C-alpha cells in the first residue's frame, strides 16, 4: 500500500519555491474533495469486502488497487474527464470493479453529470461476459440516466424491456407510468397502472381515475361527449368518490346544455368538498344568470349558507377571487367578510364606511375591486405535499407529481399577502 500512496505523492509539485497563490490555485475545491472522498470510501469498501470474503483462500489481504488511487488523483485535481476515461478502462479489465462503477455512475447522475453516467453504464453493458443480473442492473441504471437527461423515448424503450421480466420489473413499470404522464399518453398510463396494481399489490385507483378523467377532458374538447361520459364512468367505477370525476361530469352536462344535471352535480360537489367551491360556485351563478333565474339563484345561495356557519366566508372569498358581484346574497357575504377581516381593519375603517350611506358603498366597491385585482396576481392553490403554489387548480402537482393534493390557499395566507400588498 505504501507504493500506491507514493504514486499519489509523486503527483504533488516538487518545487517548494512556488508562490502561495499558485499553491492555493492548485488545491482541490470542496466539490472535488467530496467526490473523491465518496469514491475512496467505495474503493475501500470493495477492499474490505474482498479482504474478508476471501480470507479462507488467501494468506494476505489483497492490496488496494493502485489504479483507484490514480483515478482519485485525477478527481482531486478536478480532471473529471481524465478520471472518467481511467475508470472506463478499468471496468474492461477488472471484474471486481463493476459494483464500484455502478456506484460511480449513480454519483455522476445525482450530481447532474448525466452524460458521464451514461458513458459508464454503456461501457458496462458493452462487456460480453456480463452476468444477466448485472446486465439488468446496467440497463436499469442507463434507463434512469436517459430519464434524467430528458431522453424519454430511450428511457421508455429500456424500461419496457425490463418490465417484461426482470428483478426491476415493478420499478420499471413505475417509471413507465411517470413517462406516460409526461407524454400525456393516458391509455398506456392506464395499462401500466393496472399492471402495477397486480405486480405491486397496491391500489392505484386514484391515479388511474385521473388518467380516465384526462381522457374524458380530451374527448369533451373534441366534442365527443359520449366517449367523455364513458371515460368518467370508468374513472368513478375505480374511484367512486373522486371529485374530479364529478366535476368533469358536471362540466359535460353544462357544455351539452343539461343545466338541471349540471346544477345538481355542482351543488353536490360543494356539499361533499367545500374546497372545490371556487370551481363550482361560479358555474352555478353562470347557469342561473344565463337562464335569467335570479330568484332561483338567491334561494339556492340561501340554502347553501344555511348548511354551515363557515359557508359565508367561503362564498365571499370565492366571489372576490372570481370577481362575482351584483347578486345581493353574495354581496352581503363579501361585505361581512370585509368587515370581519382584521388585516383590512388596520388600514381602512370599514365600519365607518358601512355607516356612511352611498359614499360608503362606493368606497366598499373600490376596496373590493382592489381585493379582486390582488387575488388575480397571487397563488390560489397550494400542494399539501410539497407546497407548490399555482393560480389555478392543478389535479397533478407539477413539482412532486402527486395527484389531487392541491387545496385553496388558506385564509391566513391570504391575509398575509393582503397585508404586505397594502403596506407597499
C-alpha positions as CSV (number, residue, x, y, z in Angstrom):
1,X,0.0,0.0,0.0
2,X,3.0,2.4,0.6
3,X,3.9,2.1,-3.0
4,X,0.4,3.1,-4.0
5,X,0.4,6.2,-1.9
6,X,3.9,7.1,-3.2
7,X,2.3,7.1,-6.7
8,X,-0.2,9.7,-5.5
9,X,2.5,11.7,-3.6
10,X,4.6,11.8,-6.8
11,X,1.9,13.9,-8.5
12,X,2.4,16.7,-6.0
13,X,4.5,19.7,-7.1
14,X,8.1,19.3,-6.1
15,X,9.2,22.9,-6.3
16,X,8.7,24.5,-2.9
17,X,9.6,27.9,-4.1
18,X,6.3,28.4,-5.9
19,X,4.2,31.4,-4.8
20,X,1.4,30.8,-2.2
21,X,-1.2,32.0,-4.7
22,X,-0.1,29.2,-7.1
23,X,-0.4,26.7,-4.3
24,X,-3.9,27.8,-3.4
25,X,-5.0,27.6,-7.0
26,X,-3.7,24.0,-7.2
27,X,-5.8,23.0,-4.2
28,X,-8.8,20.9,-4.9
29,X,-12.2,22.5,-4.5
30,X,-14.7,21.3,-1.9
31,X,-16.8,19.6,-4.6
32,X,-13.7,17.7,-5.8
33,X,-12.9,16.6,-2.3
34,X,-16.4,15.4,-1.7
35,X,-16.5,13.4,-4.9
36,X,-13.0,12.0,-4.3
37,X,-13.9,11.1,-0.7
38,X,-17.0,9.3,-1.7
39,X,-15.2,7.3,-4.3
40,X,-12.4,6.5,-1.9
41,X,-15.0,5.1,0.5
42,X,-16.4,3.0,-2.3
43,X,-13.0,1.6,-3.2
44,X,-12.2,1.0,0.5
45,X,-15.5,-0.8,0.9
46,X,-14.6,-3.0,-2.0
47,X,-11.2,-3.7,-0.5
48,X,-12.8,-4.7,2.9
49,X,-15.3,-7.0,1.2
50,X,-12.5,-8.7,-0.8
51,X,-10.4,-8.9,2.3
52,X,-12.9,-10.8,4.4
53,X,-14.9,-12.6,1.7
54,X,-11.7,-14.5,0.6
55,X,-10.0,-14.8,3.9
56,X,-10.0,-18.6,3.8
57,X,-8.5,-18.7,0.3
58,X,-5.6,-16.2,0.7
59,X,-3.0,-15.7,3.3
60,X,-2.7,-12.0,2.9
61,X,-5.4,-9.3,2.2
62,X,-5.4,-8.0,-1.4
63,X,-3.7,-4.7,-1.8
64,X,-5.8,-1.6,-2.6
65,X,-5.6,-1.3,-6.4
66,X,-3.1,1.5,-7.4
67,X,-5.4,2.3,-10.4
68,X,-8.0,3.6,-7.9
69,X,-5.5,5.9,-6.5
70,X,-4.5,7.2,-9.9
71,X,-8.2,7.9,-10.6
72,X,-8.5,9.5,-7.2
73,X,-5.6,11.8,-8.1
74,X,-7.5,12.9,-11.2
75,X,-10.6,13.7,-9.2
76,X,-8.7,15.7,-6.6
77,X,-7.2,17.8,-9.4
78,X,-10.7,18.2,-10.9
79,X,-9.6,16.4,-14.0
80,X,-13.0,14.7,-14.2
81,X,-12.8,13.7,-17.9
82,X,-9.4,12.0,-17.3
83,X,-10.8,10.3,-14.3
84,X,-13.7,9.0,-16.2
85,X,-11.6,7.7,-19.0
86,X,-9.4,6.0,-16.5
87,X,-12.3,4.2,-14.7
88,X,-13.8,3.2,-18.0
89,X,-10.6,1.4,-18.9
90,X,-10.6,-0.3,-15.5
91,X,-14.0,-1.8,-16.0
92,X,-12.9,-3.5,-19.2
93,X,-10.1,-5.3,-17.4
94,X,-11.3,-5.9,-13.8
95,X,-14.5,-7.8,-12.9
96,X,-14.2,-6.7,-9.3
97,X,-14.7,-3.1,-10.2
98,X,-18.2,-3.3,-11.7
99,X,-20.2,-2.6,-8.5
100,X,-17.9,0.4,-7.7
101,X,-18.6,1.7,-11.2
102,X,-22.3,1.3,-10.7
103,X,-22.0,3.5,-7.6
104,X,-19.8,6.0,-9.5
105,X,-22.4,6.2,-12.3
106,X,-25.2,6.9,-9.8
107,X,-23.0,9.5,-8.2
108,X,-22.5,11.3,-11.5
109,X,-26.2,11.2,-12.2
110,X,-27.1,12.7,-8.8
111,X,-24.6,15.5,-9.4
112,X,-26.3,16.2,-12.7
113,X,-23.4,14.9,-14.9
114,X,-25.7,12.6,-16.8
115,X,-23.5,12.3,-19.9
116,X,-20.8,10.8,-17.8
117,X,-23.2,8.4,-16.0
118,X,-24.5,7.3,-19.4
119,X,-20.9,6.6,-20.6
120,X,-20.2,4.5,-17.5
121,X,-23.3,2.4,-17.8
122,X,-23.0,1.9,-21.6
123,X,-19.4,0.8,-21.0
124,X,-20.6,-1.9,-18.5
125,X,-23.3,-3.1,-20.9
126,X,-20.7,-3.5,-23.7
127,X,-18.9,-6.2,-21.7
128,X,-19.6,-9.6,-23.5
129,X,-19.1,-11.6,-20.3
130,X,-21.6,-9.7,-18.2
131,X,-23.9,-11.8,-15.9
132,X,-27.6,-11.4,-16.6
133,X,-28.3,-9.8,-13.3
134,X,-25.5,-7.3,-13.8
135,X,-26.8,-6.6,-17.3
136,X,-30.3,-5.9,-15.9
137,X,-28.8,-3.6,-13.3
138,X,-26.8,-1.7,-16.0
139,X,-29.9,-1.4,-18.2
140,X,-31.9,-0.1,-15.3
141,X,-29.2,2.4,-14.4
142,X,-28.9,3.5,-18.0
143,X,-32.7,4.0,-18.3
144,X,-32.6,6.2,-15.2
145,X,-29.8,8.2,-16.9
146,X,-31.8,8.7,-20.0
147,X,-34.8,9.8,-17.9
148,X,-32.7,12.3,-16.0
149,X,-31.4,13.6,-19.3
150,X,-35.0,14.0,-20.7
151,X,-34.5,11.3,-23.3
152,X,-37.9,9.8,-22.8
153,X,-38.0,7.6,-25.9
154,X,-34.8,5.9,-25.0
155,X,-35.8,5.6,-21.3
156,X,-39.2,4.1,-22.3
157,X,-37.5,1.5,-24.5
158,X,-35.2,0.2,-21.8
159,X,-37.9,0.3,-19.1
160,X,-40.3,-1.5,-21.3
161,X,-37.7,-4.2,-21.8
162,X,-37.1,-4.5,-18.1
163,X,-40.9,-4.6,-17.4
164,X,-41.2,-7.7,-19.5
165,X,-39.4,-9.7,-16.8
166,X,-36.5,-8.8,-14.6
167,X,-35.9,-8.1,-10.9
168,X,-36.5,-4.4,-11.8
169,X,-40.0,-5.1,-13.2
170,X,-42.0,-3.2,-10.7
171,X,-39.6,-0.2,-10.7
172,X,-39.6,-0.2,-14.5
173,X,-43.4,-0.1,-14.7
174,X,-43.5,2.7,-12.1
175,X,-41.0,4.7,-14.2
176,X,-43.2,4.0,-17.3
177,X,-46.2,5.4,-15.6
178,X,-44.2,8.6,-15.0
179,X,-43.1,8.7,-18.6
180,X,-46.6,8.2,-20.0
181,X,-47.8,11.0,-17.7
182,X,-45.2,13.4,-19.1
183,X,-46.1,12.3,-22.6
184,X,-49.8,12.5,-21.8
185,X,-50.3,9.0,-23.2
186,X,-53.2,8.2,-20.9
187,X,-54.1,4.9,-22.5
188,X,-50.7,3.5,-21.9
189,X,-50.6,5.0,-18.4
190,X,-53.8,3.2,-17.6
191,X,-52.4,-0.1,-18.8
192,X,-49.2,0.4,-16.9
193,X,-51.1,1.4,-13.7
194,X,-53.2,-1.8,-13.9
195,X,-50.2,-3.9,-14.3
196,X,-48.5,-2.2,-11.4
197,X,-51.6,-2.9,-9.2
198,X,-51.3,-6.6,-9.9
199,X,-47.5,-6.9,-9.5
200,X,-47.0,-4.3,-6.7
201,X,-50.0,-5.4,-4.6
202,X,-51.3,-1.9,-4.0
203,X,-54.2,0.2,-5.2
204,X,-53.7,2.9,-7.8
205,X,-57.4,3.7,-8.0
206,X,-57.0,7.5,-7.6
207,X,-54.2,7.7,-10.1
208,X,-56.0,5.6,-12.7
209,X,-59.2,7.5,-12.2
210,X,-57.3,10.7,-13.1
211,X,-56.0,9.1,-16.2
212,X,-59.6,8.4,-17.3
213,X,-60.6,11.9,-16.4
214,X,-57.7,13.2,-18.6
215,X,-59.1,11.1,-21.5
216,X,-62.6,12.4,-20.8
217,X,-61.4,16.1,-21.0
218,X,-59.7,15.4,-24.3
219,X,-62.8,13.7,-25.7
220,X,-65.0,16.6,-24.5
221,X,-62.7,19.1,-26.1
222,X,-63.2,17.3,-29.4
223,X,-67.0,17.3,-28.9
224,X,-67.1,13.5,-28.4
225,X,-69.3,13.7,-25.3
226,X,-70.4,10.0,-25.5
227,X,-66.8,8.9,-25.1
228,X,-66.2,11.6,-22.4
229,X,-69.1,10.2,-20.4
230,X,-67.8,6.7,-20.7
231,X,-64.3,7.7,-19.5
232,X,-65.9,9.4,-16.5
233,X,-67.9,6.2,-15.7
234,X,-64.6,4.2,-15.9
235,X,-63.0,6.7,-13.5
236,X,-65.8,6.6,-11.0
237,X,-66.0,2.8,-11.2
238,X,-62.5,2.5,-9.8
239,X,-62.8,5.5,-7.5
240,X,-66.5,6.3,-6.9
241,X,-66.0,9.4,-4.8
242,X,-63.4,11.1,-6.9
243,X,-64.3,14.8,-7.0
244,X,-62.6,15.3,-10.4
245,X,-65.0,12.7,-11.9
246,X,-68.0,14.6,-10.5
247,X,-66.6,17.9,-11.7
248,X,-65.9,16.6,-15.1
249,X,-69.4,15.1,-15.3
250,X,-70.8,18.5,-14.3
251,X,-68.8,20.3,-17.0
252,X,-70.0,17.8,-19.6
253,X,-73.6,18.4,-18.6
254,X,-73.0,22.2,-18.7
255,X,-71.5,22.0,-22.2
256,X,-74.4,19.9,-23.5
257,X,-77.0,22.3,-22.1
258,X,-78.2,19.8,-19.5
259,X,-78.4,22.5,-16.9
260,X,-80.5,20.6,-14.4
261,X,-77.9,17.8,-14.1
262,X,-75.1,20.3,-14.1
263,X,-76.6,22.3,-11.2
264,X,-77.3,19.1,-9.2
265,X,-73.7,18.0,-9.6
266,X,-72.2,21.3,-8.8
267,X,-74.3,21.6,-5.6
268,X,-73.3,18.1,-4.6
269,X,-69.6,18.9,-5.2
270,X,-69.8,21.9,-2.8
271,X,-71.7,19.8,-0.2
272,X,-69.1,17.0,-0.2
273,X,-65.9,19.0,-0.7
274,X,-66.1,22.7,0.2
275,X,-62.5,23.2,-1.1
276,X,-63.9,23.0,-4.6
277,X,-66.4,25.8,-4.1
278,X,-64.2,28.2,-6.1
279,X,-64.6,25.8,-9.1
280,X,-68.3,25.0,-8.7
281,X,-70.0,28.3,-7.4
282,X,-69.0,30.4,-10.5
283,X,-70.6,27.7,-12.7
284,X,-73.8,27.8,-10.6
285,X,-74.0,31.6,-10.8
286,X,-73.3,31.5,-14.5
287,X,-76.1,28.9,-15.3
288,X,-78.8,30.7,-13.2
289,X,-77.8,34.1,-14.7
290,X,-77.7,32.8,-18.2
291,X,-81.2,31.3,-17.7
292,X,-82.4,34.6,-16.1
293,X,-83.3,32.8,-12.9
294,X,-82.1,35.3,-10.4
295,X,-84.7,34.4,-7.7
296,X,-83.8,30.7,-8.0
297,X,-80.2,31.6,-7.6
298,X,-80.9,33.6,-4.4
299,X,-82.8,30.7,-2.9
300,X,-80.0,28.3,-3.8
301,X,-77.5,30.5,-2.2
302,X,-79.6,30.9,0.9
303,X,-79.9,27.2,1.2
304,X,-76.1,26.8,0.8
305,X,-75.4,29.4,3.5
306,X,-77.8,27.7,5.9
307,X,-75.8,24.4,5.9
308,X,-72.7,25.8,7.6
309,X,-71.6,28.9,9.5
310,X,-68.3,28.9,7.6
311,X,-70.1,29.0,4.2
312,X,-70.5,32.7,4.2
313,X,-66.7,33.4,4.3
314,X,-66.2,30.7,1.6
315,X,-68.8,32.3,-0.7
316,X,-67.2,35.7,-0.1
317,X,-63.7,34.5,-0.8
318,X,-64.9,32.8,-4.0
319,X,-66.7,35.9,-5.1
320,X,-63.6,38.0,-4.5
321,X,-61.2,35.8,-6.4
322,X,-63.6,35.3,-9.3
323,X,-64.8,38.9,-9.3
324,X,-68.5,37.9,-8.9
325,X,-70.8,40.7,-7.9
326,X,-74.2,42.2,-8.4
327,X,-76.0,39.4,-6.5
328,X,-77.4,40.7,-3.2
329,X,-76.8,37.5,-1.2
330,X,-73.2,37.3,-2.4
331,X,-72.6,41.0,-1.9
332,X,-73.8,40.7,1.7
333,X,-71.3,37.8,2.2
334,X,-68.5,39.9,0.8
335,X,-69.3,42.9,2.9
336,X,-69.4,40.8,6.1
337,X,-66.2,39.2,5.1
338,X,-64.5,42.6,4.7
339,X,-65.9,43.9,7.9
340,X,-64.6,40.9,9.8
341,X,-61.2,41.0,8.1
342,X,-58.7,42.1,10.7
343,X,-56.0,43.0,8.2
344,X,-58.3,45.4,6.3
345,X,-59.3,46.9,9.6
346,X,-55.8,48.1,10.2
347,X,-55.8,50.3,7.1
348,X,-59.5,51.1,6.4
349,X,-62.3,51.9,8.8
350,X,-64.8,49.7,7.0
351,X,-67.4,50.0,9.8
352,X,-67.4,53.8,9.3
353,X,-67.8,53.3,5.6
354,X,-70.7,51.0,6.2
355,X,-72.5,53.7,8.1
356,X,-71.7,56.4,5.5
357,X,-74.5,55.6,3.1
358,X,-73.9,56.0,-0.7
359,X,-70.4,57.2,-0.3
360,X,-69.6,54.2,1.8
361,X,-70.9,51.8,-0.8
362,X,-68.6,53.4,-3.4
363,X,-65.6,53.0,-1.1
364,X,-66.6,49.4,-0.4
365,X,-66.7,48.8,-4.2
366,X,-63.2,50.2,-4.6
367,X,-61.8,48.1,-1.8
368,X,-63.5,45.0,-3.2
369,X,-62.1,45.8,-6.6
370,X,-58.6,46.1,-5.2
371,X,-59.0,42.7,-3.4
372,X,-60.1,41.1,-6.7
373,X,-57.1,42.5,-8.5
374,X,-54.8,41.3,-5.7
375,X,-56.4,37.8,-5.8
376,X,-55.7,37.7,-9.6
377,X,-52.0,38.1,-9.0
378,X,-51.5,35.8,-6.0
379,X,-51.5,31.9,-5.8
380,X,-54.9,30.5,-5.1
381,X,-53.9,26.8,-4.6
382,X,-51.1,25.0,-2.8
383,X,-49.9,21.4,-2.8
384,X,-50.3,19.8,0.6
385,X,-47.3,17.5,-0.1
386,X,-44.6,19.8,-1.4
387,X,-46.0,23.4,-1.0
388,X,-46.1,24.2,-4.8
389,X,-48.4,27.1,-5.4
390,X,-50.5,28.0,-8.5
391,X,-53.1,30.4,-9.7
392,X,-55.5,27.7,-10.9
393,X,-56.4,24.2,-9.7
394,X,-54.0,21.5,-11.0
395,X,-55.0,17.9,-10.5
396,X,-51.4,16.7,-10.6
397,X,-48.8,18.8,-8.9
398,X,-46.1,19.6,-11.4
399,X,-43.5,19.6,-8.6
400,X,-44.0,16.4,-6.7
401,X,-46.2,14.7,-9.4
402,X,-48.8,13.6,-6.8
403,X,-52.4,13.6,-7.7
404,X,-55.2,15.6,-6.1
405,X,-53.1,17.2,-3.5
406,X,-53.8,20.9,-4.1
407,X,-56.1,22.8,-1.8
408,X,-57.1,26.5,-1.8
409,X,-54.6,28.8,-0.2
410,X,-55.6,29.2,3.5
411,X,-57.3,32.4,4.7
412,X,-54.3,33.2,6.9
413,X,-52.0,33.1,3.9
414,X,-54.4,35.4,2.0
415,X,-54.4,37.8,4.9
416,X,-50.6,37.9,5.0
417,X,-50.4,38.6,1.2
418,X,-53.0,41.3,1.6
419,X,-51.1,43.0,4.5
420,X,-47.9,43.0,2.5
421,X,-49.6,44.4,-0.6
422,X,-51.4,47.2,1.3
423,X,-48.3,48.4,3.1
424,X,-46.3,48.8,-0.2
